[in-house]
Amino acid sequence: MTYKKQIKAHYQPLDTKVLELLVCPISKTALILSHDKTALISLAARIAFPIRDGVPLLSIDESYDLSDEEYNRLK
């Protein structure tokens, strides 16, 4: 199973009030919710943080880089 499929298997909705309070631990900028709602994305840092069981994992170890295609689609 690929990493993104594993993330989708653990999907639970993220409370929008929580999303408004969170910032990227690297850039200290706002995070946006991915289209499939499985990650929080920092455009400033060009990374994504997975959401598992409704909990955003804002650890650098858990994050993954955005591809150029993903980044350009979200800008």
Secondary structure, DSSP 8 states (H G I E B T S, - for coil): --HHHHHHHT-----HHHHHH-B-TTT--B-EE-TTSSEEEETTTTEEEEEETTEE---TTT-EE--HHHHHHH-
